[in-house]
Amino acid sequence: MRKTADIDHLDRQILALLMRNAKMPYTEIAKKLFVSGGTIHVRMKKMEEAGIVRGTYLAVDHHKLGYDISAFLGIYLDKSSLYHQVADSLEQIPEIVDAHYTTGLYNIFARIVCRDTNHLRSVLHDKIQNIAGIQRTETFISLEESIHRPLDIVEDED
């Protein structure tokens, strides 16, 4: 059984606000939660050291940067024991933005972002399918992302 992180309600509230807007200043968070700015700094440092907060990220609209294809890739491995080796190779491919070791049909499920179908074909053929240990792949092109949101960790408490 997995141990839950040792955080309290205030920590969850801080995280919930930052998960919705990572640019929110600590002073604004402090005002919303009726605590001092120093409390927010101390709580965030504690959560970073505990590995709960692993960094902050900038959400970018790939389409507006000329990357019009978002696809999901089911990857079958020759053997499950090759997972770490293959994952290390996949990590070297910049178009792969997410990868997960999964149960079910695929050993790995990944998301890739490409400029167009020619770019996608090139990434699949020249990069991914040449990795030793990959038996075959299945590609699913996303037509539209309809939900993208942070987990509601404050409601989860109840």
C-alpha positions in Angstrom: 0.0 0.0 0.0 1.3 3.4 -1.0 1.8 6.0 1.8 0.1 9.3 1.2 2.2 12.4 1.4 2.2 14.0 4.8 0.5 17.3 4.0 -2.4 19.1 5.6 -5.5 21.0 4.3 -3.5 24.2 3.9 -0.8 22.5 1.8 -3.6 21.1 -0.4 -5.2 24.5 -0.8 -1.8 26.0 -1.8 -1.2 23.3 -4.3 -4.7 23.6 -5.7 -4.3 27.3 -6.4 -0.8 26.9 -8.0 -2.0 23.9 -10.1 -4.6 26.2 -11.7 -2.2 29.2 -12.0 1.5 28.5 -11.4 2.3 32.2 -11.9 0.2 33.2 -8.8 2.5 35.1 -6.4 2.9 33.6 -3.0 1.6 36.9 -1.5 -1.7 36.5 -3.4 -2.0 32.9 -2.2 -1.3 34.0 1.3 -4.1 36.6 1.1 -6.6 34.1 -0.3 -5.8 31.6 2.5 -5.4 34.1 5.3 -1.9 33.3 6.2 1.5 35.0 5.8 3.6 35.0 2.7 6.4 33.4 4.8 4.0 30.5 5.6 3.5 29.9 1.8 7.3 29.9 1.2 7.9 27.5 4.0 5.1 25.1 3.0 6.2 25.1 -0.7 9.9 24.4 0.3 8.7 21.5 2.4 6.7 20.1 -0.4 9.5 20.5 -2.9 11.9 18.7 -0.6 9.4 15.9 -0.1 9.2 15.5 -3.9 5.5 16.5 -4.0 6.2 19.5 -6.1 8.5 18.5 -8.9 8.7 21.8 -10.8 6.6 24.4 -12.5 5.7 24.3 -16.2 4.5 26.6 -18.8 1.4 25.5 -20.7 1.9 26.2 -24.4 -0.6 25.9 -27.3 1.4 23.7 -29.7 -1.0 24.5 -32.6 -0.1 28.2 -32.4 3.6 27.2 -32.7 3.0 25.2 -35.8 2.6 21.8 -34.3 -0.7 20.6 -35.7 -0.6 16.9 -34.9 -1.0 15.5 -31.4 -1.0 11.7 -31.4 -1.1 8.8 -28.9 1.1 5.9 -29.5 0.6 2.4 -28.2 3.9 0.6 -28.1 4.3 -3.2 -27.9 7.7 -4.4 -26.6 9.4 -7.7 -27.5 9.7 -8.3 -23.7 8.4 -6.3 -20.8 11.9 -6.5 -19.3 13.0 -4.1 -22.0 10.9 -1.3 -20.7 13.6 0.8 -19.0 15.9 0.5 -22.0 13.2 1.5 -24.4 11.9 4.3 -22.2 15.5 5.8 -22.1 15.6 5.7 -25.9 12.1 7.3 -26.2 13.2 10.1 -23.8 15.8 11.1 -26.4 13.1 11.9 -29.0 11.9 15.5 -28.4 8.5 15.0 -30.1 7.5 12.6 -27.3 6.0 14.7 -24.6 4.6 12.0 -22.3 5.2 8.3 -21.9 3.7 5.8 -19.4 4.4 2.1 -18.6 0.9 0.6 -18.8 -1.2 -2.5 -18.3 -3.5 -3.7 -21.0 -2.7 -4.0 -24.7 0.4 -1.9 -24.8 3.6 -1.9 -22.7 4.0 1.9 -23.2 1.5 4.5 -24.1 3.1 7.8 -25.3 1.9 11.2 -26.6 3.8 12.8 -29.5 3.5 16.3 -31.0 4.5 16.9 -34.6 4.2 19.7 -37.1 2.2 17.7 -39.7 1.6 14.2 -40.9 4.9 14.0 -42.8 6.7 14.9 -39.5 4.7 12.3 -37.7 5.6 9.7 -40.3 9.2 10.6 -40.0 9.2 10.4 -36.2 7.5 7.0 -36.3 9.5 5.5 -39.1 13.0 7.0 -38.5 13.1 7.3 -34.8 10.6 5.3 -32.8 10.3 2.1 -34.9 14.1 1.8 -35.0 14.4 1.4 -31.3 15.6 -2.0 -30.3 13.0 -3.9 -28.3 10.0 -2.2 -29.9 7.9 -4.9 -31.6 5.3 -2.6 -33.2 3.2 0.5 -32.6 -0.3 1.7 -33.0 -1.0 5.4 -33.6 -4.1 7.4 -32.6 -4.3 11.0 -33.9 -6.1 13.3 -31.5 -8.7 15.5 -33.3 -9.3 17.7 -30.3 -8.4 17.9 -26.6 -11.7 18.4 -24.8 -10.5 18.1 -21.1 -7.2 19.2 -19.7 -7.3 20.2 -16.0 -5.5 19.7 -12.7 -6.7 17.1 -10.2 -9.0 18.5 -7.5 -6.9 17.6 -4.5 -8.9 19.7 -2.0 -12.2 17.9 -2.7 -10.3 14.6 -2.6 -9.7 15.1 1.1 -13.3 14.6 2.1 
